[in-house]
C-alpha cells in the first residue's frame, strides 16, 4: 500500500479556516502541535503567523489586546449577516402569504355561515347599542 504525499500550499487554507483554528488555540482547545496534527499543517511557523495576524495577542508588547477586525473578517461577517437577513425575509414573506390565504379562507367561511344559517356574524356598524350612544351624544 503506497501513501501518496500531497503537499498543501497556503492557498488551501480559507480565511474562515484560519480564524477558526486561531480561536481554537486561543480558547485552549488545541496546542500548536495538536493543531498541526489535527489539520495536517506542515510548517512550524504557519500557525504562529496566523496567530500573529488574526489572534488577540499583542506580540510586540506580549499582552492580550482587543484586536480590530480585518477587512476580510468584516466582509465575511457582513456577508453572513446578509444571508441571514435574506433568509428571514423569505420566511416572513412566506408567513405573510400564509396569513393572507388564511384571512381569505376565514372570510369565505363567514360568508358561507351567514348564508347557510341566515344570521349576521360580522359586526354591523349600525347596531342598536351604537344608535343609542349616538342619540345620547346628540342630546348633549
C-alpha positions as CSV (number, residue, x, y, z in Angstrom):
1,X,0.0,0.0,0.0
2,X,1.6,3.3,-1.0
3,X,0.7,6.5,0.6
4,X,1.0,9.5,-1.7
5,X,2.1,12.7,-0.1
6,X,0.2,15.7,-1.1
7,X,1.9,19.0,-0.4
8,X,-0.5,21.6,0.7
9,X,0.0,25.2,-0.1
10,X,-1.1,28.4,1.6
11,X,-3.9,28.7,-1.0
12,X,-5.6,25.6,0.5
13,X,-6.5,27.5,3.7
14,X,-9.5,29.7,3.7
15,X,-9.8,32.7,5.9
16,X,-12.6,31.1,7.8
17,X,-10.4,28.0,8.4
18,X,-7.6,30.2,9.7
19,X,-9.9,32.2,12.0
20,X,-11.5,29.0,13.4
21,X,-8.0,27.5,14.1
22,X,-6.8,30.6,15.8
23,X,-9.9,30.7,18.0
24,X,-9.5,27.0,19.0
25,X,-5.9,27.7,20.0
26,X,-6.8,30.9,21.9
27,X,-9.6,29.2,23.8
28,X,-7.1,26.5,24.9
29,X,-8.9,23.7,23.0
30,X,-5.7,22.9,21.0
31,X,-2.0,23.5,21.3
32,X,0.1,24.5,18.3
33,X,1.4,20.9,17.8
34,X,-2.1,19.4,18.3
35,X,-3.5,21.8,15.6
36,X,-0.7,20.9,13.2
37,X,-1.5,17.2,13.6
38,X,-5.3,17.6,13.6
39,X,-5.4,19.7,10.4
40,X,-2.3,18.3,8.6
41,X,-0.4,21.6,8.6
42,X,3.3,21.0,7.8
43,X,5.0,24.3,8.5
44,X,6.0,25.2,12.1
45,X,5.6,28.9,11.5
46,X,2.3,28.8,9.6
47,X,0.1,28.7,12.6
48,X,2.2,31.2,14.5
49,X,1.9,33.6,11.6
50,X,-1.9,33.2,11.7
51,X,-1.9,33.8,15.4
52,X,0.0,37.0,14.9
53,X,-2.2,38.1,12.1
54,X,-5.6,37.1,13.3
55,X,-5.2,36.4,17.1
56,X,-6.0,38.6,20.1
57,X,-2.4,38.7,21.4
58,X,-0.2,41.7,21.0
59,X,3.1,40.1,20.1
60,X,5.1,43.3,20.4
61,X,4.0,44.0,24.0
62,X,3.3,40.4,24.9
63,X,-0.2,41.2,26.1
64,X,-3.7,40.4,25.1
65,X,-5.4,43.2,23.1
66,X,-8.9,43.7,21.8
67,X,-7.9,43.3,18.2
68,X,-9.8,45.2,15.5
69,X,-11.3,43.0,12.8
70,X,-9.5,42.8,9.5
71,X,-11.4,43.9,6.4
72,X,-11.7,40.3,5.3
73,X,-13.3,39.4,8.7
74,X,-15.7,42.4,8.4
75,X,-16.6,41.4,4.9
76,X,-17.3,37.8,5.9
77,X,-19.4,38.9,8.8
78,X,-21.4,41.3,6.6
79,X,-21.9,38.6,4.0
80,X,-23.2,36.2,6.7
81,X,-25.5,38.9,8.1
82,X,-26.9,39.5,4.6
83,X,-27.5,35.8,4.1
84,X,-29.3,35.6,7.4
85,X,-31.4,38.7,6.6
86,X,-32.3,37.3,3.2
87,X,-33.4,34.0,4.9
88,X,-35.5,35.9,7.4
89,X,-37.1,38.0,4.6
90,X,-38.1,34.8,2.7
91,X,-39.5,33.3,5.9
92,X,-41.6,36.5,6.6
93,X,-42.8,36.6,3.1
94,X,-44.0,33.0,3.3
95,X,-45.7,33.7,6.7
96,X,-47.4,36.8,5.2
97,X,-48.6,34.8,2.2
98,X,-50.0,32.1,4.5
99,X,-51.7,34.8,6.7
100,X,-53.3,36.4,3.6
101,X,-54.6,33.0,2.4
102,X,-55.9,32.2,5.9
103,X,-57.8,35.6,6.0
104,X,-59.4,34.8,2.6
105,X,-60.5,31.4,3.8
106,X,-61.9,32.8,7.1
107,X,-63.8,35.4,5.1
108,X,-65.3,32.7,2.9
109,X,-66.2,30.6,5.9
110,X,-68.1,33.6,7.4
111,X,-69.9,34.2,4.2
112,X,-71.0,30.6,3.9
113,X,-72.1,30.5,7.6
114,X,-74.1,33.7,7.2
115,X,-75.8,32.4,4.1
116,X,-76.5,28.9,5.4
117,X,-77.6,29.9,8.9
118,X,-79.2,33.2,7.8
119,X,-77.6,35.2,10.6
120,X,-75.3,38.2,10.6
121,X,-71.9,37.2,12.0
122,X,-70.0,40.3,11.1
123,X,-70.4,43.3,13.4
124,X,-72.7,45.8,11.9
125,X,-71.8,49.4,12.3
126,X,-75.4,50.5,12.9
127,X,-76.2,48.2,15.9
128,X,-78.8,49.2,18.5
129,X,-76.2,50.0,21.0
130,X,-74.3,52.3,18.7
131,X,-77.5,54.1,17.8
132,X,-78.4,54.7,21.5
133,X,-74.9,56.1,22.0
134,X,-75.3,58.4,19.0
135,X,-78.7,59.6,20.3
136,X,-77.1,60.4,23.7
137,X,-74.4,62.4,22.0
138,X,-76.9,64.4,20.0
139,X,-78.9,65.2,23.2
140,X,-75.8,66.6,24.9
